[in-house]
Amino acid sequence: MSTNGTLARNGVGFLNDEESGSLSPTEKLKQKLQSSSGNHSLFEVKKKRTYSQRELESIKLIGQHLRDLGLVSTVETLTEEAECPMDHPLAAKFRQLVISGKWDEAHQTLDQMELLMKSPEDKKVMHQLLAEERYLELLEGNHHVEALWCLRREVAFYFDSSKDERFRKLSSLMMYKDPVELQREADWSGASGGSRHRLMDKLLAYLPASIMLPPHRLQTIIDQALLYQTEKCLYHCQGDDLNTYSLLHNHMCSKDQIPSETLHVLSDHKDEVWYVKFSNDGKRLASGSKGGEIIIWDVEELPKKLHVIKVPVHGVACLSWSPNDALLLACGQEDEKYVYLFDTETGALKCRINKSSEDSLTSCAWQRNGNRFFCAGLKGHFYDCSTDGTVLETWEGVRVQAVAAHPKTNEAIAVDTHHRVRSYNFSEPKFTPLFQEDHPVMSMCLSKLGNYLLLNLSDQSIHLWNIEDCSFVQRFQGLTQGFYTVHSCFGGHNESFIASGSEDNMVYIWNLKETSPIAKLEGHSRIVNCVSWNPVKHDLLASSSDDGTVRIWATKEVCLTHKAKPAAARAVSMATSSQHSLLLEDKSLGGGSQSDEKTHSDGDHVVTSDEEEEDDDDSYNESEQEEESESGDDSDSHHSAV
């Protein structure tokens, strides 16, 4: 070792540990490169490379992301080696002053940046944001005298009037002595809670990206790319948390992630099943048949009957769960004069609603508060009703094919026999025309947010409309319909799919962005009348058919999990279900009983009714239903759980 602390190897000098500690990361890297190449410095060759504008921007983005992760020394090495500073020198200085809370110097530096900014008005807004942050921090530190001076001399200067709502809000904060209350009222996180970093993010919106990058720019670009991939994914069904998506490959969901395999077959109905609907919490399912029978199922695990209700109608044409799932509305076909309201916990009839003996009520929909609902029909009867059976408002002369309640405005959205879709405000009253179809509308479905409307048409298609701007969005084709009423529905994550029954015995599924179906579900042997997508468990879909069954479809994963359960466990569960159903029926009938036969077939859970069940167990047989229909008796004794 020489006296100056260097070692000689291959003619190249190296600093000892003490001296090397004062070197920058770039100089250290240079020494390592020199050691591997002798006097011919690879670093010098690499340094001469010129970068394109895109490459320089990429370096800045990567550097900013590394800085956000706290890798400061890595950022210094990157920017120094590439000779690409992250920010304009004045902008970098301004950032440091804001983060350290040196407000006077930050104001001065901001003035020096005027020529770099988009407009003088932007500079004024930035000064105002700095003054507000200083004021709030003085209040937080209980420096109320200084805070008052800052409010009057500094903050007020940037407002056009002391009557400005924002200025009045800031002035009112003087009364809060507790920092926690101050932060809550000001919607402010506090100096120790990262408020300065959030302030810097706001300030960046007023600075050109060329002098200082917008906050978290690389993460924003990545999120945009992931969103684009999800929009192009036909079977997308994952959540909205983009942090769960991998960046190592393009995002693509599998077809197996939509419900396309039969999980259960429910065959307790003795006739064609016309309507099916999941409850809003996704735990129960209601199905209605041509024979006027409604079955409420528990579908959390293995399906089990909770209530079997006989309704004196010639076919259940519509079912609607209340927002809290406590009540269920039921309508019949044309010429049925009542809407029936049931308690879903007990299966008991609460009331039946009509206004005159000439009513024809075939469609119903709950309003968002759950205390009122709309009902309407093809003979010009259109009512706004309460849950005690009172008709509160009427709208005469509109022959309604289907009705829905808008979840935001509480107005009725109805399609009439002239193919017109209108919005009806019963309280004013007035209606607003939305659009008109060229062909008869068979059924209608409103999205959960109330922004899209599905119409099943007699011309073998389904139309999707945006009712906020009354624009046509998409035409779905592939199904068969025209003679019978077939119902469709929205479903999946963010309601990005639609499903529909069809007269060719199939269930069809479309992506909202595609006109052709992405899946065709085979299983039913006759017309599929209605479908319902579980609003909570997006991997479940129900369909009802003229073959007398309700099918519950699930994803491949759910079906495999179900089949993997031990047969003994399934048998115990099914036996418990049968006993619970019998107990409910005994209570309803005062001792009557019913035996249910449950079997498994091809891995699907098949529920079948006892074919020898006596019709005398019903509170109403067919002749009694016809007699009441003729007499118009208002007695509620027609209801029974069978």
C-alpha positions as semicolon CSV with decimal commas, in nm:
position;residue;x (nm);y (nm);z (nm)
1;M;0,000;0,000;0,000
2;S;0,131;0,340;-0,094
3;T;0,128;0,646;0,133
4;N;-0,162;0,810;-0,047
5;G;-0,386;0,518;0,033
6;T;-0,408;0,359;-0,313
7;L;-0,344;0,008;-0,436
8;A;-0,194;-0,069;-0,778
9;R;-0,351;-0,342;-0,987
10;N;-0,300;-0,359;-1,366
11;G;-0,192;0,002;-1,355
12;V;-0,523;0,130;-1,221
13;G;-0,555;0,313;-0,890
14;F;-0,833;0,230;-0,640
15;L;-0,947;0,431;-0,339
16;N;-0,945;0,270;0,001
17;D;-1,263;0,221;0,204
18;E;-1,231;0,553;0,385
19;E;-1,203;0,760;0,068
20;S;-1,456;0,557;-0,131
21;G;-1,727;0,643;0,122
22;S;-1,735;1,001;-0,008
23;L;-1,792;0,902;-0,371
24;S;-2,126;0,934;-0,547
25;P;-2,303;0,615;-0,666
26;T;-2,209;0,701;-1,025
27;E;-1,837;0,733;-0,941
28;K;-1,848;0,399;-0,761
29;L;-2,008;0,242;-1,067
30;K;-1,739;0,401;-1,285
31;Q;-1,465;0,243;-1,071
32;K;-1,622;-0,102;-1,104
33;L;-1,643;-0,068;-1,480
34;Q;-1,282;0,047;-1,497
35;S;-1,171;-0,254;-1,292
36;S;-1,320;-0,492;-1,548
37;S;-1,176;-0,319;-1,857
38;G;-0,843;-0,171;-1,755
39;N;-0,776;0,177;-1,888
40;H;-1,054;0,144;-2,150
41;S;-1,359;0,265;-1,959
42;L;-1,684;0,098;-2,056
43;F;-1,857;0,371;-1,858
44;E;-1,722;0,640;-2,085
45;V;-1,852;0,452;-2,390
46;K;-2,196;0,399;-2,234
47;K;-2,218;0,760;-2,122
48;K;-2,197;0,885;-2,479
49;R;-2,521;0,714;-2,577
50;T;-2,804;0,948;-2,664
51;Y;-3,160;0,867;-2,562
52;S;-3,474;0,934;-2,760
53;Q;-3,751;1,149;-2,616
54;R;-3,957;0,837;-2,542
55;E;-3,665;0,677;-2,360
56;L;-3,600;0,990;-2,154
57;E;-3,967;1,006;-2,055
58;S;-3,955;0,638;-1,959
59;I;-3,652;0,703;-1,737
60;K;-3,841;0,986;-1,567
61;L;-4,146;0,767;-1,512
62;I;-3,939;0,485;-1,366
63;G;-3,749;0,729;-1,147
64;Q;-4,067;0,884;-1,015
65;H;-4,211;0,541;-0,935
66;L;-3,893;0,438;-0,754
67;R;-3,901;0,763;-0,558
68;D;-4,262;0,693;-0,457
69;L;-4,140;0,356;-0,329
70;G;-3,874;0,530;-0,118
71;L;-3,572;0,413;-0,323
72;V;-3,410;0,757;-0,326
73;S;-3,047;0,651;-0,375
74;T;-3,150;0,427;-0,664
75;V;-3,319;0,724;-0,827
76;E;-3,005;0,933;-0,785
77;T;-2,797;0,664;-0,955
78;L;-3,047;0,632;-1,240
79;T;-3,079;1,002;-1,316
80;E;-2,708;1,067;-1,280
81;E;-2,602;0,782;-1,506
82;A;-2,863;0,868;-1,771
83;E;-2,800;1,241;-1,728
84;C;-3,176;1,285;-1,714
85;P;-3,298;1,501;-1,423
86;M;-3,638;1,408;-1,291
87;D;-3,776;1,762;-1,264
88;H;-3,691;2,117;-1,365
89;P;-3,449;2,261;-1,103
90;L;-3,700;2,525;-0,990
91;A;-3,979;2,266;-0,973
92;A;-3,760;2,031;-0,770
93;K;-3,675;2,314;-0,531
94;F;-4,044;2,405;-0,503
95;R;-4,134;2,047;-0,414
96;Q;-3,874;2,035;-0,139
97;L;-3,992;2,364;0,011
98;V;-4,357;2,250;0,018
99;I;-4,275;1,914;0,176
100;S;-4,061;2,084;0,443
101;G;-4,326;2,351;0,513
102;K;-4,113;2,655;0,423
103;W;-4,407;2,857;0,300
104;D;-4,248;3,200;0,241
105;E;-3,972;3,050;0,028
106;A;-4,228;2,831;-0,153
107;H;-4,427;3,143;-0,249
108;Q;-4,111;3,313;-0,377
109;T;-4,006;3,010;-0,582
110;L;-4,355;2,985;-0,727
111;D;-4,327;3,342;-0,851
112;Q;-3,998;3,254;-1,020
113;M;-4,175;2,968;-1,203
114;E;-4,433;3,197;-1,362
115;L;-4,288;3,169;-1,713
116;L;-4,300;2,789;-1,690
117;M;-4,667;2,775;-1,597
118;K;-4,975;2,736;-1,813
119;S;-5,146;3,063;-1,712
120;P;-5,129;3,339;-1,448
121;E;-5,459;3,216;-1,307
122;D;-5,298;2,881;-1,229
123;K;-5,029;3,060;-1,026
124;K;-5,296;3,238;-0,823
125;V;-5,469;2,909;-0,741
126;M;-5,139;2,754;-0,633
127;H;-5,064;3,050;-0,404
128;Q;-5,409;3,008;-0,252
129;L;-5,352;2,638;-0,185
130;L;-5,021;2,715;-0,015
131;A;-5,183;2,981;0,203
132;E;-5,467;2,749;0,305
133;E;-5,224;2,474;0,406
134;R;-5,024;2,718;0,619
135;Y;-5,344;2,844;0,785
136;L;-5,465;2,492;0,869
137;E;-5,129;2,389;1,011
138;L;-5,124;2,700;1,236
139;L;-5,470;2,608;1,364
140;E;-5,360;2,249;1,421
141;G;-5,068;2,372;1,630
142;N;-5,300;2,597;1,839
143;H;-5,134;2,914;1,703
144;H;-5,467;3,091;1,663
145;V;-5,329;3,447;1,663
146;E;-5,089;3,369;1,380
147;A;-5,365;3,172;1,204
148;L;-5,600;3,472;1,220
149;W;-5,329;3,695;1,074
150;C;-5,269;3,440;0,795
151;L;-5,642;3,421;0,722
152;R;-5,690;3,798;0,696
153;R;-5,363;3,901;0,529
154;E;-5,276;3,602;0,313
155;V;-5,570;3,366;0,252
156;A;-5,824;3,645;0,198
157;F;-5,599;3,804;-0,065
158;Y;-5,668;3,516;-0,307
159;F;-6,046;3,530;-0,277
160;D;-6,256;3,777;-0,473
161;S;-6,489;3,832;-0,180
162;S;-6,504;3,753;0,190
163;K;-6,849;3,612;0,120
164;D;-6,702;3,334;-0,090
165;E;-6,833;3,001;0,040
166;R;-6,486;2,847;0,062
167;F;-6,350;3,147;0,256
168;R;-6,644;3,136;0,497
169;K;-6,579;2,767;0,556
170;L;-6,213;2,835;0,634
171;S;-6,309;3,118;0,871
172;S;-6,544;2,892;1,063
173;L;-6,258;2,657;1,144
174;M;-6,117;2,916;1,391
175;M;-6,357;2,789;1,656
176;Y;-6,210;2,438;1,668
177;K;-5,945;2,389;1,933
178;D;-5,922;2,010;1,907
179;P;-5,698;1,903;1,612
180;V;-5,912;1,591;1,554
181;E;-6,230;1,798;1,517
182;L;-6,044;2,044;1,295
183;Q;-5,929;1,767;1,061
184;R;-6,278;1,619;1,044
185;E;-6,450;1,949;0,968
186;A;-6,186;2,061;0,718
187;D;-6,164;1,717;0,554
188;W;-5,790;1,746;0,602
189;S;-5,539;1,482;0,712
190;G;-5,305;1,709;0,912
191;A;-4,938;1,788;0,872
192;S;-4,835;1,456;1,026
193;G;-5,094;1,270;0,820
194;G;-4,945;1,343;0,481
195;S;-5,136;1,663;0,402
196;R;-4,828;1,826;0,245
197;H;-4,780;1,537;0,004
198;R;-5,149;1,556;-0,089
199;L;-5,109;1,932;-0,136
200;M;-4,816;1,868;-0,369
201;D;-5,031;1,629;-0,573
202;K;-5,292;1,905;-0,612
203;L;-5,027;2,160;-0,711
204;L;-4,888;1,930;-0,980
205;A;-5,217;1,958;-1,167
206;Y;-5,126;2,320;-1,248
207;L;-4,770;2,252;-1,363
208;P;-4,678;2,132;-1,713
209;A;-4,567;1,768;-1,720
210;S;-4,247;1,877;-1,894
211;I;-4,118;2,047;-1,579
212;M;-4,268;1,815;-1,318
213;L;-4,444;1,483;-1,372
214;P;-4,805;1,440;-1,262
215;P;-4,832;1,231;-0,945
216;H;-4,797;0,853;-0,978
217;R;-4,780;0,879;-1,355
218;L;-4,640;0,529;-1,420
219;Q;-4,907;0,370;-1,199
220;T;-5,174;0,567;-1,386
221;I;-5,047;0,436;-1,721
222;I;-5,041;0,079;-1,591
223;D;-5,397;0,110;-1,458
224;Q;-5,513;0,247;-1,793
225;A;-5,354;-0,048;-1,973
226;L;-5,520;-0,295;-1,736
227;L;-5,858;-0,128;-1,779
228;Y;-5,820;-0,150;-2,155
229;Q;-5,743;-0,522;-2,126
230;T;-6,048;-0,583;-1,907
231;E;-6,268;-0,401;-2,158
232;K;-6,143;-0,631;-2,432
233;C;-6,191;-0,945;-2,219
234;L;-6,514;-1,119;-2,329
235;Y;-6,547;-1,318;-2,006
236;H;-6,422;-1,059;-1,759
237;C;-6,563;-1,125;-1,414
238;Q;-6,292;-1,017;-1,168
239;G;-6,321;-0,731;-0,922
240;D;-6,228;-0,367;-0,964
241;D;-5,905;-0,386;-0,760
242;L;-5,642;-0,356;-1,033
243;N;-5,366;-0,425;-0,779
244;T;-5,469;-0,792;-0,786
245;Y;-5,396;-0,819;-1,161
246;S;-5,061;-0,951;-1,281
247;L;-4,839;-0,728;-1,496
248;L;-4,639;-1,023;-1,629
249;H;-4,898;-1,120;-1,889
250;N;-5,205;-0,973;-2,057
251;H;-5,526;-1,003;-1,861
252;M;-5,771;-1,262;-1,997
253;C;-6,051;-1,439;-1,811
254;S;-6,150;-1,793;-1,903
255;K;-6,490;-1,894;-2,039
256;D;-6,510;-2,128;-1,739
257;Q;-6,554;-1,822;-1,517
258;I;-6,911;-1,754;-1,632
259;P;-7,199;-1,978;-1,515
260;S;-7,238;-2,232;-1,795
261;E;-7,276;-2,571;-1,626
262;T;-7,584;-2,710;-1,452
263;L;-7,540;-2,715;-1,075
264;H;-7,897;-2,798;-0,964
265;V;-8,223;-2,896;-1,133
266;L;-8,533;-2,805;-0,930
267;S;-8,842;-2,993;-1,048
268;D;-9,099;-2,939;-0,773
269;H;-9,335;-2,740;-0,996
270;K;-9,613;-2,945;-1,156
271;D;-9,648;-2,719;-1,458
272;E;-9,460;-2,481;-1,686
273;V;-9,237;-2,240;-1,490
274;W;-9,286;-1,891;-1,629
275;Y;-9,084;-1,667;-1,401
276;V;-8,780;-1,687;-1,174
277;K;-8,608;-1,419;-0,967
278;F;-8,320;-1,411;-0,715
279;S;-8,362;-1,201;-0,404
280;N;-8,151;-0,885;-0,376
281;D;-7,918;-1,046;-0,121
282;G;-7,875;-1,350;-0,348
283;K;-7,973;-1,597;-0,074
284;R;-8,321;-1,691;-0,198
285;L;-8,493;-1,763;-0,524
286;A;-8,862;-1,726;-0,616
287;S;-9,017;-1,919;-0,903
288;G;-9,371;-1,899;-1,041
289;S;-9,558;-2,147;-1,259
290;K;-9,847;-2,160;-1,505
291;G;-10,055;-2,331;-1,239
292;G;-10,032;-2,031;-1,004
293;E;-9,775;-2,188;-0,773
294;I;-9,492;-1,981;-0,622
295;I;-9,198;-2,154;-0,455
296;I;-8,946;-1,961;-0,245
297;W;-8,613;-2,144;-0,226
298;D;-8,314;-2,110;0,002
299;V;-8,015;-2,128;-0,235
300;E;-7,724;-2,050;-0,003
301;E;-7,608;-2,413;-0,006
302;L;-7,816;-2,700;-0,142
303;P;-8,151;-2,562;-0,260
304;K;-8,437;-2,622;-0,020
305;K;-8,797;-2,510;-0,027
306;L;-8,891;-2,247;0,227
307;H;-9,249;-2,182;0,117
308;V;-9,489;-2,311;-0,148
309;I;-9,768;-2,062;-0,217
310;K;-10,080;-2,118;-0,425
311;V;-10,209;-1,805;-0,596
312;P;-10,555;-1,799;-0,761
313;V;-10,422;-1,682;-1,098
314;H;-10,393;-1,854;-1,434
315;G;-10,016;-1,833;-1,442
316;V;-9,758;-1,628;-1,249
317;A;-9,633;-1,373;-1,505
318;C;-9,417;-1,146;-1,283
319;L;-9,242;-1,160;-0,944
320;S;-9,065;-0,871;-0,770
321;W;-8,869;-0,872;-0,442
322;S;-8,883;-0,563;-0,222
323;P;-8,547;-0,381;-0,170
324;N;-8,500;-0,547;0,171
325;D;-8,633;-0,885;0,046
326;A;-8,901;-0,892;0,316
327;L;-9,191;-0,878;0,068
328;L;-9,270;-1,033;-0,268
329;L;-9,511;-0,906;-0,533
330;A;-9,681;-1,144;-0,776
331;C;-9,885;-1,072;-1,090
332;G;-10,078;-1,297;-1,322
333;Q;-10,158;-1,291;-1,692
334;E;-10,393;-1,055;-1,875
335;D;-10,741;-1,034;-1,718
336;E;-10,597;-1,101;-1,369
337;K;-10,733;-0,815;-1,161
338;Y;-10,514;-0,846;-0,847
339;V;-10,152;-0,794;-0,753
340;Y;-10,063;-1,015;-0,454
341;L;-9,821;-0,913;-0,176
342;F;-9,657;-1,184;0,036
343;D;-9,438;-1,190;0,345
344;T;-9,126;-1,382;0,237
345;E;-9,037;-1,492;0,591
346;T;-9,367;-1,667;0,659
347;G;-9,515;-1,708;0,312
348;A;-9,833;-1,537;0,434
349;L;-10,043;-1,311;0,216
350;K;-10,033;-0,952;0,341
351;C;-10,280;-0,804;0,095
352;R;-10,400;-0,804;-0,263
353;I;-10,429;-0,484;-0,460
354;N;-10,669;-0,359;-0,723
355;K;-10,893;-0,059;-0,780
356;S;-11,184;-0,201;-0,974
357;S;-11,322;-0,531;-1,091
358;E;-11,213;-0,444;-1,446
359;D;-10,844;-0,416;-1,358
360;S;-10,585;-0,612;-1,554
361;L;-10,250;-0,602;-1,370
362;T;-9,967;-0,802;-1,527
363;S;-9,647;-0,619;-1,431
364;C;-9,508;-0,474;-1,107
365;A;-9,192;-0,308;-0,972
366;W;-9,076;-0,182;-0,632
367;Q;-8,974;0,177;-0,569
368;R;-8,641;0,235;-0,395
369;N;-8,784;0,313;-0,049
370;G;-8,959;-0,025;-0,029
371;N;-9,285;0,134;0,091
372;R;-9,443;0,180;-0,251
373;F;-9,455;0,005;-0,585
374;F;-9,591;0,042;-0,938
375;C;-9,827;-0,203;-1,104
376;A;-9,979;-0,189;-1,451
377;G;-10,142;-0,389;-1,726
378;L;-10,251;-0,412;-2,087
379;K;-10,599;-0,264;-2,039
380;G;-10,492;0,085;-1,937
381;H;-10,457;0,045;-1,561
382;F;-10,141;0,200;-1,412
383;Y;-10,111;0,251;-1,034
384;D;-9,875;0,380;-0,766
385;C;-9,952;0,175;-0,452
386;S;-9,847;0,142;-0,089
387;T;-9,770;-0,181;0,095
388;D;-10,100;-0,168;0,286
389;G;-10,285;-0,220;-0,042
390;T;-10,386;0,141;-0,102
391;V;-10,382;0,278;-0,456
392;L;-10,224;0,621;-0,403
393;E;-10,204;0,752;-0,759
394;T;-10,345;0,642;-1,094
395;W;-10,253;0,702;-1,455
396;E;-10,530;0,624;-1,698
397;G;-10,517;0,532;-2,063
398;V;-10,172;0,373;-2,089
399;R;-10,162;0,009;-2,194
400;V;-9,843;-0,107;-2,024
401;Q;-9,652;-0,412;-2,141
402;A;-9,384;-0,392;-1,870
403;V;-9,286;-0,151;-1,593
404;A;-8,974;-0,081;-1,387
405;A;-8,888;0,173;-1,114
406;H;-8,587;0,397;-1,165
407;P;-8,352;0,352;-0,864
408;K;-8,253;0,721;-0,852
409;T;-8,556;0,925;-0,957
410;N;-8,826;0,683;-0,834
411;E;-9,011;0,743;-1,159
412;A;-9,180;0,458;-1,344
413;I;-9,015;0,344;-1,667
414;A;-9,281;0,174;-1,880
415;V;-9,315;0,036;-2,231
416;D;-9,665;0,039;-2,384
417;T;-9,841;-0,149;-2,661
418;H;-9,736;0,119;-2,911
419;H;-9,371;0,020;-2,849
420;R;-9,305;0,354;-2,672
421;V;-9,077;0,377;-2,369
422;R;-9,160;0,664;-2,134
423;S;-9,072;0,789;-1,788
424;Y;-9,374;0,863;-1,566
425;N;-9,371;1,100;-1,269
426;F;-9,687;1,028;-1,067
427;S;-9,639;1,312;-0,819
428;E;-9,662;1,600;-1,069
429;P;-9,800;1,422;-1,288
430;K;-9,612;1,422;-1,617
431;F;-9,440;1,184;-1,852
432;T;-9,118;1,213;-2,054
433;P;-9,085;1,031;-2,387
434;L;-8,759;0,838;-2,408
435;F;-8,764;0,642;-2,734
436;Q;-8,979;0,412;-2,947
437;E;-8,917;0,070;-3,100
438;D;-9,029;-0,050;-3,441
439;H;-9,143;-0,393;-3,322
440;P;-9,354;-0,518;-3,030
441;V;-9,170;-0,534;-2,697
442;M;-9,209;-0,869;-2,521
443;S;-9,032;-0,785;-2,192
444;M;-8,806;-0,526;-2,028
445;C;-8,523;-0,517;-1,773
446;L;-8,368;-0,209;-1,610
447;S;-8,005;-0,216;-1,492
448;K;-7,921;-0,183;-1,123
449;L;-7,795;0,175;-1,165
450;G;-8,089;0,271;-1,382
451;N;-7,878;0,384;-1,677
452;Y;-7,941;0,099;-1,922
453;L;-8,259;-0,071;-2,041
454;L;-8,294;-0,414;-2,207
455;L;-8,587;-0,480;-2,440
456;N;-8,675;-0,823;-2,577
457;L;-8,839;-0,770;-2,916
458;S;-9,054;-0,991;-3,136
459;D;-8,805;-0,959;-3,424
460;Q;-8,568;-1,218;-3,269
461;S;-8,343;-0,959;-3,101
462;I;-8,268;-0,779;-2,777
463;H;-8,198;-0,405;-2,776
464;L;-7,984;-0,220;-2,522
465;W;-8,062;0,150;-2,466
466;N;-7,894;0,418;-2,259
467;I;-8,192;0,592;-2,100
468;E;-7,985;0,880;-1,962
469;D;-7,926;1,023;-2,310
470;C;-8,189;0,809;-2,491
471;S;-7,927;0,659;-2,721
472;F;-7,928;0,315;-2,878
473;V;-7,628;0,110;-2,761
474;Q;-7,636;-0,246;-2,890
475;R;-7,843;-0,510;-3,068
476;F;-7,804;-0,867;-2,946
477;Q;-7,900;-1,151;-3,175
478;G;-7,890;-1,529;-3,187
479;L;-8,192;-1,617;-2,974
480;T;-8,537;-1,729;-3,093
481;Q;-8,847;-1,539;-2,978
482;G;-9,163;-1,394;-3,125
483;F;-9,462;-1,594;-3,006
484;Y;-9,407;-1,611;-2,628
485;T;-9,287;-1,373;-2,358
486;V;-8,919;-1,434;-2,292
487;H;-8,733;-1,244;-2,019
488;S;-8,371;-1,131;-2,013
489;C;-8,151;-0,984;-1,738
490;F;-7,823;-0,810;-1,664
491;G;-7,559;-0,997;-1,467
492;G;-7,200;-1,059;-1,373
493;H;-6,950;-0,815;-1,226
494;N;-7,062;-0,457;-1,297
495;E;-7,349;-0,608;-1,497
496;S;-7,118;-0,654;-1,794
497;F;-7,318;-0,949;-1,929
498;I;-7,677;-1,015;-2,025
499;A;-7,861;-1,347;-2,033
500;S;-8,190;-1,442;-2,191
501;G;-8,420;-1,736;-2,236
502;S;-8,522;-1,849;-2,583
503;E;-8,791;-2,043;-2,766
504;D;-8,529;-2,293;-2,889
505;N;-8,487;-2,432;-2,531
506;M;-8,152;-2,257;-2,479
507;V;-8,011;-1,998;-2,241
508;Y;-7,799;-1,736;-2,417
509;I;-7,528;-1,516;-2,264
510;W;-7,374;-1,206;-2,427
511;N;-7,101;-0,963;-2,337
512;L;-7,249;-0,612;-2,347
513;K;-7,000;-0,514;-2,616
514;E;-7,071;-0,809;-2,848
515;T;-7,374;-0,867;-3,069
516;S;-7,330;-1,246;-3,086
517;P;-7,365;-1,472;-2,782
518;I;-7,051;-1,586;-2,604
519;A;-7,223;-1,889;-2,450
520;K;-7,524;-2,113;-2,520
521;L;-7,643;-2,325;-2,230
522;E;-7,816;-2,654;-2,312
523;G;-8,023;-2,849;-2,063
524;H;-8,388;-2,753;-2,083
525;S;-8,614;-2,958;-2,309
526;R;-8,873;-2,688;-2,380
527;I;-8,896;-2,307;-2,409
528;V;-8,684;-2,114;-2,157
529;N;-8,914;-1,837;-2,033
530;C;-8,704;-1,642;-1,784
531;V;-8,351;-1,606;-1,647
532;S;-8,216;-1,438;-1,334
533;W;-7,849;-1,370;-1,254
534;N;-7,758;-1,378;-0,887
535;P;-7,685;-1,013;-0,790
536;V;-7,433;-1,111;-0,521
537;K;-7,288;-1,447;-0,623
538;H;-7,204;-1,365;-0,983
539;D;-7,115;-1,728;-1,053
540;L;-7,483;-1,836;-1,028
541;L;-7,758;-1,803;-1,289
542;A;-8,115;-1,939;-1,273
543;S;-8,349;-2,023;-1,560
544;S;-8,710;-2,143;-1,578
545;S;-8,873;-2,341;-1,855
546;D;-9,192;-2,492;-1,992
547;D;-9,036;-2,830;-1,910
548;G;-9,144;-2,766;-1,549
549;T;-8,795;-2,718;-1,407
550;V;-8,575;-2,444;-1,270
551;R;-8,208;-2,486;-1,346
552;I;-7,931;-2,322;-1,148
553;W;-7,617;-2,276;-1,355
554;A;-7,273;-2,217;-1,208
555;T;-6,911;-2,178;-1,308
556;K;-6,698;-2,486;-1,365
557;E;-6,512;-2,426;-1,039
558;V;-6,833;-2,412;-0,833
559;C;-6,964;-2,730;-0,997
560;L;-6,639;-2,917;-0,929
561;T;-6,645;-2,802;-0,565
562;H;-7,002;-2,922;-0,530
563;K;-6,926;-3,263;-0,681
564;A;-6,624;-3,303;-0,454
565;K;-6,838;-3,289;-0,141
566;P;-6,879;-3,629;0,023
567;A;-7,204;-3,797;-0,076
568;A;-7,288;-3,856;0,288
569;A;-7,262;-3,485;0,369
570;R;-7,496;-3,403;0,083
571;A;-7,745;-3,667;0,199
572;V;-7,750;-3,524;0,553
573;S;-7,799;-3,173;0,418
574;M;-8,085;-3,284;0,195
575;A;-8,256;-3,475;0,477
576;T;-8,237;-3,167;0,701
577;S;-8,380;-2,956;0,421
578;S;-8,674;-3,195;0,379
579;Q;-8,752;-3,195;0,752
580;H;-8,739;-2,815;0,770
581;S;-8,972;-2,784;0,470
582;L;-9,220;-3,030;0,624
583;L;-9,219;-2,840;0,953
584;L;-9,305;-2,514;0,778
585;E;-9,582;-2,681;0,582
586;D;-9,727;-2,844;0,895
587;K;-9,747;-2,505;1,065
588;S;-9,914;-2,347;0,763
589;L;-10,171;-2,626;0,715
590;G;-10,231;-2,715;1,075
591;G;-10,079;-3,061;1,057
592;G;-10,078;-3,144;0,686
593;S;-9,767;-3,311;0,546
594;Q;-9,590;-3,355;0,219
595;S;-9,309;-3,590;0,123
596;D;-9,032;-3,474;-0,104
597;E;-8,816;-3,708;-0,307
598;K;-8,464;-3,581;-0,381
599;T;-8,218;-3,758;-0,609
600;H;-7,884;-3,698;-0,779
601;S;-7,834;-3,740;-1,152
602;D;-7,511;-3,692;-1,351
603;G;-7,361;-3,482;-1,076
604;D;-7,654;-3,235;-1,076
605;H;-7,878;-3,188;-0,775
606;V;-8,230;-3,278;-0,892
607;V;-8,527;-3,197;-0,669
608;T;-8,853;-3,374;-0,764
609;S;-9,203;-3,355;-0,618
610;D;-9,393;-3,656;-0,488
611;E;-9,620;-3,744;-0,779
612;E;-9,884;-3,889;-0,544
613;E;-9,937;-3,570;-0,345
614;E;-10,308;-3,517;-0,281
615;D;-10,467;-3,210;-0,436
616;D;-10,696;-3,195;-0,134
617;D;-10,403;-3,066;0,072
618;D;-10,429;-2,733;-0,110
619;S;-10,636;-2,458;0,044
620;Y;-10,752;-2,382;-0,307
621;N;-10,806;-2,636;-0,581
622;E;-10,865;-2,530;-0,938
623;S;-11,244;-2,515;-0,907
624;E;-11,225;-2,291;-0,600
625;Q;-10,983;-2,057;-0,781
626;E;-11,227;-2,032;-1,074
627;E;-11,516;-1,972;-0,835
628;E;-11,333;-1,684;-0,664
629;S;-11,230;-1,539;-0,998
630;E;-11,597;-1,528;-1,100
631;S;-11,732;-1,398;-0,771
632;G;-11,463;-1,133;-0,709
633;D;-11,464;-1,224;-0,337
634;D;-11,225;-0,995;-0,145
635;S;-11,147;-1,250;0,126
636;D;-10,778;-1,319;0,191
637;S;-10,844;-1,685;0,274
638;H;-10,722;-1,794;-0,070
639;H;-10,356;-1,805;0,041
640;S;-10,187;-2,116;0,166
641;A;-9,842;-2,270;0,178
642;V;-9,864;-2,620;0,030
